[in-house]
Amino acid sequence: KIITAKGEFRHNIALGADEEFLPIAKIPDSISKLAVTAASFLSLQIAGVDIAVEKGTGKAFLVEVNRGPGLTYDVKISPEIDEIAKFLGKESGK
């Protein structure tokens, strides 16, 4: 989840936005399904999927799908690193 300053329209961390890591259990099923569908459509097993959710309505908009997801390399706050490692370990054993 990206958090921007009030009145700021840019949601880029490099431009000063903050990121908040959400446990997968807190991500609504509709958002998870949209992300998985978008990545699957492009035949990507690992992807960074940007989804914007409209305040007030909760309507989700697919913004983009990235082949190389941006990752924060601190497993204490960003557990996806461990999950990707587990996934790759399973895939390499096939």
Backbone hydrogen bonds, N-H to C=O, Kabsch-Sander energy under -0.5 kcal/mol:
donor,donor_aa,acceptor,acceptor_aa,energy
3,I,18,D,-3.7
8,E,5,A,-2.3
13,I,11,H,-0.5
15,L,12,N,-1.3
16,G,13,I,-1.9
17,A,12,N,-1.8
18,D,3,I,-3.0
20,E,1,K,-3.5
26,K,23,P,-2.2
27,I,24,I,-1.6
31,I,28,P,-0.8
32,S,28,P,-2.2
33,K,29,D,-2.9
34,L,30,S,-1.8
35,A,31,I,-2.4
36,V,32,S,-2.7
37,T,33,K,-2.6
38,A,34,L,-2.4
39,A,35,A,-2.3
40,S,36,V,-2.7
41,F,37,T,-2.4
42,L,38,A,-1.0
43,S,40,S,-2.0
44,L,39,A,-2.7
48,G,66,N,-2.5
49,V,47,A,-0.6
50,D,48,G,-0.6
50,D,64,E,-2.9
51,I,49,V,-0.6
52,A,61,F,-2.7
54,E,52,A,-0.5
54,E,59,K,-2.9
57,T,55,K,-1.1
58,G,54,E,-2.6
61,F,52,A,-2.8
63,V,50,D,-3.0
63,V,61,F,-0.5
64,E,50,D,-1.2
66,N,48,G,-3.5
73,Y,71,L,-0.6
74,D,72,T,-1.9
77,I,74,D,-1.5
78,S,74,D,-2.3
81,I,78,S,-1.2
83,E,79,P,-1.6
84,I,80,E,-2.7
85,A,81,I,-2.2
86,K,82,D,-2.4
87,F,83,E,-2.4
88,L,84,I,-2.9
89,G,85,A,-2.2
90,K,86,K,-2.2
91,E,87,F,-2.6
92,S,88,L,-2.5
93,G,89,G,-0.9
94,K,91,E,-1.2
